[in-house]
């Protein structure tokens, strides 16, 4: 643990606390953290003590979980006093709340309530006393986890979200049955309460009209989708194809990874592993604050046997399983039943047809929606009633409510990987554009003329030497580039193969300079990536199929651009027509 967790706290608890504490008569609530994953569930319920001057919240960490990275920072961010574990064991508390088992929980000096840190209790785990995974003994339900050495329950109250979990508890550990309390799922309730903000969450991720959001999700486990110990290591096959097979303007791809992946391997390592995918447009979602919003926003989830995939199914979102491990789940658990019936990803087949079929044939499953919580929307009231009953004081008069999910920051995709662009002009002048990020082979059903569009900050600057379109995104008044006009002139002078430079200033506009001299502004009637409109303009201007320098057609006043199912009408505002004063001969795209 971090150094800040090793020093004893003197205020508001400790031998001299009465001398130094301003409010020393408060009841004490101790949050007992095992790892970041469990901590997030405690943070869900922390607001239930808001505005109560009678309660002092404290926190501690057992140190028993192998996943200790990130815990100290997360606890510090709560702003409540953090007790070293040894001090917590000796400090009386009116209520201790944990979201996991393990550590010396039975030695705490106060009544203990245990919440689930997932969607109920589903996974098997190596037993602490045997050192191996006990067949079909689910973590949090088996006696080796929830009873003391003397055979009494560790917790005074075990919170469950559905009666089926209590039924399984009765079979696996009847001694703990008197501690069972039915009180809903606060994590799921926060998801349900935020569903009406789906469009906002999609816009925050840069999902444009007509795009599908594909959410890659993995739990932690060697046999998970992100793991490498399953029958097949799917990830190396899947990652490059997610961004190279799925057209960039028809799909937005994001990833939600379990906190134990992040903090087990290190955030820096995760970013290194996913570097190419991120440069190709993959959004790496914050595993603490952003995953629920991304789940609400998703059109389809590529997942596994973890809680997030099950929550997706409970919300009615189509789920395609990329990994499963029956031995990792209790056979009678709802997640195991879901995994047995969910459609499977074939990592060797093309992705778009699999996604099309999944969406066309999807029918929401009854199990996840019914078994996630028997009291949807009621967990705040039920849990606060339980907590204050244990503390022994009346509840506050205000209604019990959980915090609403925050609106994530606006993070549109920034694709610096080279884009293979295919354009096709219809008889009515409509230009269909499909862009693929760094494909390893020519895309299926490739039709029309092709060219290469490359962001100026691409990883390999040598690629710019063969680019037909050079791109940049930024503010129009960014002094580092002088102006979009100045930047474009410099780019075309530097990269003689390029026919066009496009400076994107917002989700509807970009400034364009063609080597033939045309300078114009493209303005779309709908938000999207205006770089695609620059490619459409290039296709419109280059009309001469003969040899030699390409002829440049007159600048149009409007463009009709189709990407997937989306149609955009783009106004072309000409600042300067092409002519002898241009920047040189127009290079032919699609070499």
Backbone torsions as a table, in degrees:
resi	resn	phi	psi	omega
1	UNK	NA	161.4	179.4
2	UNK	-66.5	159.4	-177.3
3	UNK	-58.1	-30.1	-177.5
4	UNK	-68.5	-17.5	179.6
5	UNK	-90.8	-3.6	-175.6
6	UNK	-94.6	-16.8	-176.7
7	UNK	-94.9	135.8	-179.4
8	UNK	-66.5	142.3	178.9
9	UNK	-87.3	132.9	-178.7
10	UNK	-102.7	-21.0	177.8
11	UNK	-141.7	130.1	12.4
12	UNK	-96.1	9.9	175.9
13	UNK	-124.3	165.8	-178.3
14	UNK	121.2	169.3	-175.1
15	UNK	-58.5	-32.4	-176.9
16	UNK	-107.4	14.1	-175.0
17	UNK	-60.2	-36.1	-178.1
18	UNK	-60.8	-27.1	-179.6
19	UNK	-77.3	-33.4	-170.4
20	UNK	-106.5	-23.3	-175.4
21	UNK	-74.2	135.7	177.5
22	UNK	-75.2	-40.0	175.2
23	UNK	-120.2	90.3	-173.3
24	UNK	-97.0	1.3	-177.3
25	UNK	-103.3	14.3	-176.5
26	UNK	-72.3	149.9	167.8
27	UNK	-74.0	146.0	-174.2
28	UNK	-104.8	129.4	173.8
29	UNK	-117.2	121.2	-176.6
30	UNK	-107.8	119.2	174.3
31	UNK	-87.7	119.6	-176.2
32	UNK	-104.1	111.5	-173.2
33	UNK	-104.0	138.3	173.9
34	UNK	-103.4	-43.7	179.8
35	UNK	-156.6	179.8	-176.9
36	UNK	-62.2	-39.9	-179.3
37	UNK	-58.1	-50.2	-179.8
38	UNK	-65.7	-35.3	-179.1
39	UNK	-62.0	-36.1	-178.0
40	UNK	-63.2	-32.7	178.1
41	UNK	-72.4	-32.1	175.1
42	UNK	-69.7	-35.3	177.2
43	UNK	-67.0	-27.1	175.5
44	UNK	-60.3	-37.8	-174.2
45	UNK	-98.1	-9.2	179.1
46	UNK	-54.6	-39.3	-179.6
47	UNK	-63.7	-11.6	178.4
48	UNK	-67.4	-11.5	178.4
49	UNK	-105.4	12.1	-176.9
50	UNK	-63.5	147.9	174.1
51	UNK	63.2	13.0	-179.1
52	UNK	-102.9	103.8	-178.2
53	UNK	-71.3	-5.4	-179.4
54	UNK	-88.7	-8.5	-171.3
55	UNK	-119.4	132.6	172.1
56	UNK	-110.8	119.8	178.8
57	UNK	-92.7	135.1	176.0
58	UNK	-125.1	165.8	177.6
59	UNK	-140.8	156.7	176.0
60	UNK	-155.4	169.4	177.3
61	UNK	-131.3	131.9	-177.2
62	UNK	-69.0	-27.9	-175.8
63	UNK	74.8	6.0	-174.9
64	UNK	-86.9	-20.5	-178.5
65	UNK	-80.9	143.8	174.8
66	UNK	-69.2	-14.6	-178.2
67	UNK	-97.6	79.9	-177.7
68	UNK	-95.6	-20.5	-178.4
69	UNK	-61.5	137.0	177.3
70	UNK	89.2	-15.2	-175.8
71	UNK	-68.5	-48.7	-177.4
72	UNK	-59.2	-43.2	-179.8
73	UNK	-64.7	-40.7	-179.4
74	UNK	-67.1	-42.8	178.8
75	UNK	-64.5	-39.5	178.5
76	UNK	-62.1	-34.2	-178.3
77	UNK	-69.8	-19.5	178.3
78	UNK	-71.7	-27.6	179.6
79	UNK	79.6	8.4	176.6
80	UNK	-99.0	156.4	179.8
81	UNK	-59.9	134.0	-178.7
82	UNK	-109.9	117.5	-178.2
83	UNK	-92.4	137.1	167.6
84	UNK	-58.5	150.3	-173.9
85	UNK	-58.2	-40.9	-179.7
86	UNK	-61.8	-39.1	178.2
87	UNK	-70.1	-38.4	179.6
88	UNK	-61.2	-37.0	-179.8
89	UNK	-65.6	-25.2	-178.0
90	UNK	-103.2	1.4	-177.3
91	UNK	-101.3	119.5	178.2
92	UNK	-63.1	139.3	177.0
93	UNK	-134.4	145.9	178.2
94	UNK	-78.6	-26.3	178.4
95	UNK	-153.2	130.0	170.9
96	UNK	-113.9	135.7	-179.2
97	UNK	-123.8	126.7	177.1
98	UNK	-125.0	157.8	175.3
99	UNK	-122.0	26.2	176.5
100	UNK	-166.0	172.1	173.6
101	UNK	-111.4	170.4	-176.8
102	UNK	111.0	153.6	-175.4
103	UNK	81.8	-175.9	-175.3
104	UNK	-89.7	53.5	-177.1
105	UNK	-60.1	-35.4	-178.3
106	UNK	-65.6	-17.1	-177.8
107	UNK	-91.8	-2.2	178.0
108	UNK	-63.9	145.4	-179.4
109	UNK	-97.6	75.6	-179.8
110	UNK	167.5	166.6	-179.6
111	UNK	-76.7	135.8	-172.0
112	UNK	-109.3	130.1	171.1
113	UNK	-113.6	134.1	-179.1
114	UNK	-117.7	125.7	174.6
115	UNK	-101.1	162.3	170.8
116	UNK	-80.7	144.8	175.6
117	UNK	-103.5	15.5	174.7
118	UNK	-140.9	-160.7	178.7
119	UNK	-86.1	79.0	-175.2
120	UNK	78.2	-153.7	-179.0
121	UNK	-119.8	116.9	-171.9
122	UNK	-137.5	-36.1	-171.5
123	UNK	-87.0	143.8	169.0
124	UNK	-84.9	156.4	-177.3
125	UNK	-153.7	151.5	178.7
126	UNK	-54.4	127.1	-178.1
127	UNK	-71.5	139.9	-176.1
128	UNK	-66.1	-26.5	-176.1
129	UNK	-94.6	-21.9	-176.7
130	UNK	-102.9	-23.2	-179.3
131	UNK	77.8	7.7	176.5
132	UNK	-142.1	164.6	-178.5
133	UNK	-76.0	119.1	178.0
134	UNK	-77.8	126.3	-176.0
135	UNK	-54.3	125.4	173.5
136	UNK	61.8	16.5	172.8
137	UNK	-94.6	115.0	-173.4
138	UNK	-86.3	136.4	177.1
139	UNK	-58.6	129.1	-179.7
140	UNK	93.3	-8.6	178.1
141	UNK	-120.6	-22.0	-178.3
142	UNK	-79.4	149.8	-178.2
143	UNK	-62.2	-29.1	-179.9
144	UNK	-64.9	-17.2	179.8
145	UNK	-102.0	-35.1	-166.1
146	UNK	-112.5	1.0	176.2
147	UNK	-116.5	149.3	173.6
148	UNK	-73.6	173.8	177.4
149	UNK	-61.4	-25.1	178.3
150	UNK	-86.0	-1.3	176.3
151	UNK	89.6	12.3	177.6
152	UNK	-101.8	154.0	-179.3
153	UNK	-63.9	138.2	176.4
154	UNK	-69.5	-40.4	-175.9
155	UNK	-94.5	148.4	171.3
156	UNK	-82.8	-26.1	177.3
157	UNK	-146.0	127.3	172.8
158	UNK	-110.1	122.8	-175.2
159	UNK	-91.8	130.4	177.5
160	UNK	-123.8	153.0	-177.7
161	UNK	-98.7	-13.3	-177.7
162	UNK	-152.1	146.2	-178.9
163	UNK	-59.3	-26.8	-178.6
164	UNK	-63.0	-29.8	177.8
165	UNK	-68.2	-37.9	178.4
166	UNK	-69.1	-34.9	176.1
167	UNK	-62.2	-40.8	178.6
168	UNK	-70.1	-34.9	175.3
169	UNK	-61.0	-41.2	-179.3
170	UNK	-60.9	-32.4	179.1
171	UNK	-79.3	-40.4	-172.4
172	UNK	-86.6	-31.8	-177.6
173	UNK	-153.7	76.6	-177.2
174	UNK	-61.5	-22.4	-179.9
175	UNK	-62.4	-26.5	-177.2
176	UNK	-93.2	-2.7	-175.4
177	UNK	-58.0	-37.0	179.3
178	UNK	-63.3	-17.9	-179.5
179	UNK	-87.6	-7.8	-173.1
180	UNK	-70.1	133.8	178.4
181	UNK	-132.5	132.0	178.4
182	UNK	-93.7	115.0	-174.1
183	UNK	-145.2	24.0	173.7
184	UNK	73.8	-170.3	-175.8
185	UNK	-129.1	104.9	-177.0
186	UNK	-65.2	-31.7	178.1
187	UNK	-65.2	-46.8	179.4
188	UNK	-65.5	-36.7	179.3
189	UNK	-64.1	-36.4	177.3
190	UNK	-66.8	-34.5	175.6
191	UNK	-65.8	-48.2	-178.2
192	UNK	-60.7	-39.6	-176.9
193	UNK	-70.8	-16.8	-175.0
194	UNK	-106.8	3.2	-173.9
195	UNK	-62.6	-27.2	-179.2
196	UNK	-71.1	-9.0	176.7
197	UNK	-96.6	16.6	-175.0
198	UNK	-54.3	-45.7	-178.5
199	UNK	-62.8	-36.0	178.2
200	UNK	-66.0	-42.5	179.6
201	UNK	-64.7	-36.8	178.0
202	UNK	-65.8	-42.9	178.4
203	UNK	-65.3	-35.9	178.6
204	UNK	-61.1	-33.3	178.4
205	UNK	-85.9	2.1	179.5
206	UNK	77.3	24.4	176.7
207	UNK	-80.6	123.4	-175.4
208	UNK	-99.2	162.6	177.4
209	UNK	-53.1	134.4	179.7
210	UNK	89.5	-8.6	180.0
211	UNK	-90.8	148.4	170.2
212	UNK	-100.8	137.1	175.2
213	UNK	-97.5	115.3	177.6
214	UNK	-101.3	121.2	-176.8
215	UNK	-106.9	115.4	174.5
216	UNK	-85.5	126.1	-176.5
217	UNK	-133.9	137.5	177.2
218	UNK	-141.3	136.4	168.8
219	UNK	-80.4	176.4	174.8
220	UNK	-90.5	139.4	178.9
221	UNK	160.0	143.1	176.8
222	UNK	-60.3	-25.3	-179.1
223	UNK	-101.7	10.4	178.5
224	UNK	-74.4	178.3	179.3
225	UNK	-61.6	-34.7	179.1
226	UNK	-85.5	-11.6	-176.6
227	UNK	-80.1	169.4	-178.0
228	UNK	-122.6	18.4	-176.2
229	UNK	-113.2	7.4	178.2
230	UNK	-77.8	-178.5	177.0
231	UNK	-56.1	-32.5	176.0
232	UNK	-136.7	141.2	173.5
233	UNK	-85.8	92.8	-170.7
234	UNK	-73.4	-32.6	-169.5
235	UNK	-57.6	-46.3	179.6
236	UNK	-61.6	-27.8	176.6
237	UNK	-76.5	-37.8	-170.1
238	UNK	-82.4	-42.5	-171.3
239	UNK	-55.8	-53.7	-177.8
240	UNK	-66.5	-27.4	-177.2
241	UNK	-79.3	-25.4	177.8
242	UNK	-59.9	-36.0	-176.9
243	UNK	-101.8	-15.8	-179.5
244	UNK	-99.4	-26.9	178.8
245	UNK	-90.8	-29.6	-178.1
246	UNK	-90.2	118.3	-178.7
247	UNK	-54.8	134.1	-171.7
248	UNK	-61.3	-31.3	-177.0
249	UNK	-92.9	-1.9	177.7
250	UNK	-108.8	-17.1	-178.6
251	UNK	-136.4	142.0	168.0
252	UNK	-116.2	130.5	-176.3
253	UNK	-115.4	132.4	178.5
254	UNK	-135.3	159.2	-179.1
255	UNK	-129.6	133.7	173.3
256	UNK	-118.9	114.1	-178.5
257	UNK	-111.5	143.0	179.9
258	UNK	-55.7	141.2	178.1
259	UNK	-54.8	-30.5	179.1
260	UNK	-69.3	-23.5	172.2
261	UNK	-72.4	-48.7	179.8
262	UNK	-56.4	-53.1	-171.3
263	UNK	-90.2	-15.0	173.9
264	UNK	-74.7	-42.8	-178.3
265	UNK	-100.8	-17.6	179.6
266	UNK	100.2	131.0	179.7
267	UNK	-55.0	-36.7	179.0
268	UNK	-64.5	-39.4	177.8
269	UNK	-66.7	-39.5	178.1
270	UNK	-60.1	-43.8	179.8
271	UNK	-65.3	-35.6	176.7
272	UNK	-65.7	-45.2	179.2
273	UNK	-60.7	-34.4	-174.6
274	UNK	-104.3	18.7	-174.7
275	UNK	-60.1	-50.8	-178.5
276	UNK	-61.6	-43.2	-179.7
277	UNK	-62.1	-38.6	179.4
278	UNK	-68.0	-40.4	177.1
279	UNK	-65.6	-24.6	178.1
280	UNK	-88.3	0.0	173.5
281	UNK	119.5	-0.4	178.8
282	UNK	-68.9	130.4	174.3
283	UNK	-93.0	125.3	177.9
284	UNK	-96.4	108.2	-169.9
285	UNK	-84.0	139.0	176.8
286	UNK	-57.3	124.1	-175.8
287	UNK	-74.7	-8.9	-179.6
288	UNK	-102.6	-51.9	-171.1
289	UNK	-100.6	-21.0	-169.7
290	UNK	-111.9	-9.5	-170.1
291	UNK	-69.3	-36.3	-179.3
292	UNK	-68.1	-38.2	177.8
293	UNK	-64.9	-40.8	177.6
294	UNK	-64.7	-37.5	178.3
295	UNK	-63.9	-43.3	178.0
296	UNK	-62.7	-37.2	-175.5
297	UNK	-76.4	-19.8	-169.1
298	UNK	-69.9	146.2	170.4
299	UNK	-91.5	-29.9	-179.6
300	UNK	-154.0	147.3	179.5
301	UNK	-118.6	127.7	169.2
302	UNK	-98.1	105.3	-169.2
303	UNK	-135.5	-153.9	-177.3
304	UNK	-150.3	-144.0	-173.5
305	UNK	-97.2	21.4	179.7
306	UNK	-89.5	175.1	-176.4
307	UNK	-65.6	-37.1	-176.2
308	UNK	-63.6	-41.4	177.8
309	UNK	-63.5	-37.2	178.8
310	UNK	-70.2	-41.0	174.5
311	UNK	-58.8	-39.5	177.8
312	UNK	-59.7	-46.1	178.4
313	UNK	-63.4	-36.7	178.4
314	UNK	-64.9	-27.6	177.3
315	UNK	-85.0	-3.4	-179.9
316	UNK	87.7	10.5	-179.8
317	UNK	-82.8	135.4	177.8
318	UNK	-62.2	136.9	-179.6
319	UNK	-125.7	130.8	175.8
320	UNK	-115.4	118.7	-174.2
321	UNK	-83.5	125.3	176.2
322	UNK	-97.3	-11.6	179.2
323	UNK	-158.1	145.9	172.9
324	UNK	-148.1	154.7	-179.6
325	UNK	-146.4	92.8	-178.0
326	UNK	-56.1	-31.8	-178.2
327	UNK	-72.0	-16.1	-179.6
328	UNK	-84.5	-5.1	-175.1
329	UNK	-126.1	144.2	170.5
330	UNK	-64.6	133.6	-172.1
331	UNK	-62.8	-27.1	-178.7
332	UNK	-93.4	2.3	-177.4
333	UNK	-76.9	150.8	177.9
334	UNK	-60.5	-35.7	179.7
335	UNK	-65.5	-38.4	177.3
336	UNK	-62.2	-41.6	178.1
337	UNK	-63.9	-39.9	177.9
338	UNK	-64.0	-44.1	-179.0
339	UNK	-63.0	-36.3	179.7
340	UNK	-66.2	-27.2	-174.1
341	UNK	-106.1	-13.9	-174.6
342	UNK	-73.2	147.7	177.3
343	UNK	-65.7	151.7	-175.5
344	UNK	-107.8	145.2	171.4
345	UNK	-80.2	135.2	171.3
346	UNK	-100.8	106.2	-173.8
347	UNK	-67.9	-10.9	-177.3
348	UNK	-99.3	-7.4	178.3
349	UNK	-100.2	158.4	178.9
350	UNK	-57.9	141.7	-176.4
351	UNK	-75.3	-46.4	-174.8
352	UNK	-54.3	-45.4	178.6
353	UNK	-62.9	-34.5	178.9
354	UNK	-66.5	-40.1	178.6
355	UNK	-69.5	-40.4	177.6
356	UNK	-59.0	-45.4	-178.9
357	UNK	-66.1	-42.4	179.0
358	UNK	-58.0	-45.6	-178.2
359	UNK	-70.1	-36.7	-178.6
360	UNK	-70.4	-34.9	-174.5
361	UNK	-100.0	0.2	-173.5
362	UNK	-66.1	131.7	169.8
363	UNK	-132.3	121.0	-177.5
364	UNK	-54.1	136.5	178.5
365	UNK	-81.0	142.8	-179.8
366	UNK	-72.2	-37.4	-173.0
367	UNK	-55.7	-58.1	-177.5
368	UNK	-58.4	-41.4	-178.8
369	UNK	-65.6	-35.8	-176.4
370	UNK	-83.9	-34.4	-169.8
371	UNK	-96.4	-8.1	177.6
372	UNK	-67.4	-42.2	179.3
373	UNK	-153.5	135.4	174.6
374	UNK	-89.7	-4.1	-179.6
375	UNK	-136.4	60.4	-178.2
376	UNK	-60.2	133.6	179.7
377	UNK	81.3	0.3	-174.4
378	UNK	-114.7	0.9	-173.0
379	UNK	-63.2	-36.3	-178.1
380	UNK	-59.2	-49.0	-179.4
381	UNK	-66.3	-42.1	-177.7
382	UNK	-66.9	-44.0	-178.2
383	UNK	-69.7	-41.1	179.8
384	UNK	-64.5	-38.8	176.9
385	UNK	-60.8	-41.3	177.3
386	UNK	-64.1	-48.1	-176.3
387	UNK	-61.1	-47.8	-176.3
388	UNK	-72.5	-28.0	174.1
389	UNK	-64.1	-39.8	178.2
390	UNK	-70.5	-41.3	179.0
391	UNK	-63.1	-37.1	177.3
392	UNK	94.0	26.7	175.6
393	UNK	-132.0	157.3	179.9
394	UNK	-64.7	150.2	175.4
395	UNK	-68.8	154.9	172.8
396	UNK	-60.3	156.4	-176.7
397	UNK	-72.5	-30.2	-177.9
398	UNK	-67.7	150.9	178.3
399	UNK	-59.9	148.0	176.2
400	UNK	-81.4	120.9	179.8
401	UNK	-138.3	149.0	174.5
402	UNK	-90.0	162.2	177.5
403	UNK	-69.3	138.9	172.6
404	UNK	-68.3	152.1	177.1
405	UNK	-65.7	134.8	179.0
406	UNK	-71.8	152.7	175.5
407	UNK	-77.2	120.9	-178.4
408	UNK	-66.4	158.8	176.0
409	UNK	-66.1	156.8	178.9
410	UNK	-74.8	116.4	-177.5
411	UNK	-133.9	78.1	177.4
412	UNK	-69.0	158.9	-180.0
413	UNK	-66.7	140.8	172.8
414	UNK	-120.3	96.7	-176.8
415	UNK	-89.6	107.1	175.0
416	UNK	-99.2	-6.7	173.2
417	UNK	-70.8	146.7	178.8
418	UNK	-59.3	142.5	-177.6
419	UNK	-111.8	122.5	171.0
420	UNK	-82.9	118.7	-173.9
421	UNK	-112.7	127.8	176.2
422	UNK	-114.4	128.4	-179.8
423	UNK	-125.2	144.9	177.5
424	UNK	-139.5	126.2	-178.1
425	UNK	-102.2	123.0	-179.5
426	UNK	-80.2	171.2	-179.2
427	UNK	-64.2	-24.5	178.6
428	UNK	-90.0	5.6	179.9
429	UNK	90.0	-6.2	177.9
430	UNK	-66.5	134.5	-177.1
431	UNK	-109.6	118.1	176.6
432	UNK	-94.5	129.3	-176.3
433	UNK	-124.1	133.7	172.6
434	UNK	-130.4	130.3	-178.8
435	UNK	-122.5	137.1	-178.3
436	UNK	-127.6	130.8	-176.3
437	UNK	-81.8	112.9	173.6
438	UNK	44.3	55.8	-180.0
439	UNK	-67.8	144.3	179.0
440	UNK	-81.4	-15.2	178.2
441	UNK	-150.8	165.9	-179.0
442	UNK	-61.9	131.1	-177.8
443	UNK	-58.4	150.4	175.6
444	UNK	-60.4	147.7	178.4
445	UNK	56.5	34.2	178.8
446	UNK	-67.6	121.2	179.9
447	UNK	-134.7	152.8	174.3
448	UNK	90.6	-170.9	180.0
449	UNK	-82.8	148.0	-178.9
450	UNK	-120.5	149.0	170.6
451	UNK	-150.2	171.9	-175.7
452	UNK	-112.0	122.8	176.6
453	UNK	-112.2	130.2	-172.8
454	UNK	-135.9	131.3	173.4
455	UNK	-69.0	142.2	-177.4
456	UNK	-60.7	-26.9	-178.9
457	UNK	-94.9	24.6	179.5
458	UNK	-60.1	152.9	-173.3
459	UNK	-60.8	-44.1	-179.5
460	UNK	-102.2	101.8	-176.5
461	UNK	-63.7	-17.7	178.0
462	UNK	-63.6	-24.9	179.4
463	UNK	-64.8	-29.4	-179.1
464	UNK	-63.4	-23.9	-179.6
465	UNK	-66.9	-21.0	179.3
466	UNK	-113.6	10.5	-178.7
467	UNK	-73.4	142.1	172.0
468	UNK	-89.9	-33.1	178.1
469	UNK	-128.2	130.5	174.7
470	UNK	-109.8	132.9	-172.1
471	UNK	-116.9	154.0	168.0
472	UNK	-153.1	146.6	176.8
473	UNK	-118.0	135.6	178.6
474	UNK	174.5	177.2	176.9
475	UNK	-72.2	143.9	-178.0
476	UNK	-63.9	-27.9	-176.9
477	UNK	-104.0	22.6	178.1
478	UNK	-65.6	114.2	-174.1
479	UNK	-66.9	-17.8	-178.4
480	UNK	-65.8	-26.3	-178.1
481	UNK	-106.4	7.0	-178.4
482	UNK	75.5	-72.0	175.6
483	UNK	-166.2	160.8	175.9
484	UNK	-53.0	-38.6	-178.8
485	UNK	-65.0	-45.7	-179.7
486	UNK	-65.9	-42.3	178.8
487	UNK	-59.6	-46.6	-177.2
488	UNK	-61.4	-41.3	179.7
489	UNK	-64.2	-40.7	179.1
490	UNK	-64.7	-40.8	-177.9
491	UNK	-65.1	-46.8	-179.3
492	UNK	-67.3	-28.7	176.2
493	UNK	-72.5	-33.7	-177.2
494	UNK	-80.7	-41.8	-175.7
495	UNK	-109.0	94.5	-169.7
496	UNK	-72.7	-15.4	178.1
497	UNK	-78.5	-21.7	-174.0
498	UNK	-74.1	138.6	175.5
499	UNK	-93.1	-24.7	-170.7
500	UNK	-149.5	142.3	173.2
501	UNK	-119.2	133.0	-176.9
502	UNK	-128.2	124.8	179.3
503	UNK	-110.7	109.3	-176.5
504	UNK	-85.9	121.3	-176.3
505	UNK	-105.2	-4.8	-179.5
506	UNK	179.9	178.6	-177.0
507	UNK	-71.3	-3.7	178.6
508	UNK	-125.1	-13.3	-169.9
509	UNK	-131.1	149.0	168.2
510	UNK	-150.7	151.8	176.2
511	UNK	-100.2	134.3	-172.8
512	UNK	-128.0	139.4	171.6
513	UNK	-128.1	124.3	178.1
514	UNK	-97.8	147.6	-178.4
515	UNK	-61.6	-24.7	177.2
516	UNK	-74.4	-4.0	176.3
517	UNK	112.5	-16.6	-179.7
518	UNK	-64.6	128.7	175.1
519	UNK	-126.7	127.3	-175.4
520	UNK	-154.6	170.0	175.8
521	UNK	-115.9	133.1	177.1
522	UNK	-105.4	127.5	-178.3
523	UNK	-129.3	120.2	-176.6
524	UNK	-94.7	153.7	176.8
525	UNK	-82.1	-9.1	178.1
526	UNK	-135.9	152.9	178.5
527	UNK	-70.8	153.6	179.4
528	UNK	174.9	-153.8	174.5
529	UNK	-104.8	103.8	-177.0
530	UNK	-61.5	-13.8	176.4
531	UNK	-61.1	-29.6	177.9
532	UNK	-67.7	-30.6	178.5
533	UNK	-72.9	-31.4	174.8
534	UNK	-64.3	-39.4	176.6
535	UNK	-65.9	-37.8	177.4
536	UNK	-64.7	-39.6	177.7
537	UNK	-63.2	-41.2	178.3
538	UNK	-60.2	-42.0	178.5
539	UNK	-63.4	-37.1	-179.8
540	UNK	-70.1	-38.2	-176.3
541	UNK	-74.9	-35.4	-175.1
542	UNK	-92.3	95.9	-171.8
543	UNK	-113.8	-12.4	-174.3
544	UNK	-86.2	115.8	-178.6
545	UNK	-85.2	-2.3	-175.1
546	UNK	-78.1	176.6	179.7
547	UNK	-74.0	170.2	177.5
548	UNK	84.7	-174.4	179.6
549	UNK	-57.7	135.3	-176.5
550	UNK	-67.8	137.6	174.3
551	UNK	-71.7	146.6	-179.7
552	UNK	-109.2	120.4	179.3
553	UNK	-72.2	161.0	175.7
554	UNK	-60.0	148.9	-179.7
555	UNK	-66.9	130.9	177.3
556	UNK	-76.5	163.9	174.6
557	UNK	-90.7	-24.9	176.9
558	UNK	-143.1	156.9	173.1
559	UNK	-127.6	140.2	170.6
560	UNK	-110.0	114.7	-170.9
561	UNK	-118.7	129.8	179.6
562	UNK	-115.0	128.0	171.6
563	UNK	-127.5	111.2	-176.0
564	UNK	64.1	-121.3	178.9
565	UNK	-96.8	0.3	-174.4
566	UNK	-98.8	135.8	177.3
567	UNK	-117.5	129.0	178.2
568	UNK	-121.0	138.0	173.9
569	UNK	-103.9	124.0	-171.2
570	UNK	-116.8	123.3	176.1
571	UNK	-84.8	132.7	179.1
572	UNK	-106.3	111.5	178.8
573	UNK	-102.8	107.9	-174.0
574	UNK	-83.2	126.2	175.8
575	UNK	-95.2	-32.6	178.1
576	UNK	-155.2	128.8	176.6
577	UNK	-74.4	158.9	175.9
578	UNK	-72.6	162.4	-179.9
579	UNK	168.4	-163.5	-177.8
580	UNK	-60.3	-22.2	-177.7
581	UNK	-84.5	7.5	-179.2
582	UNK	-64.6	179.9	-173.5
583	UNK	-91.0	10.3	179.0
584	UNK	132.4	179.0	179.9
585	UNK	-64.3	143.0	178.0
586	UNK	-74.7	127.6	175.2
587	UNK	-76.5	151.6	-179.4
588	UNK	-86.6	125.4	177.9
589	UNK	-71.2	159.8	172.4
590	UNK	80.7	26.2	178.6
591	UNK	-68.0	NA	NA
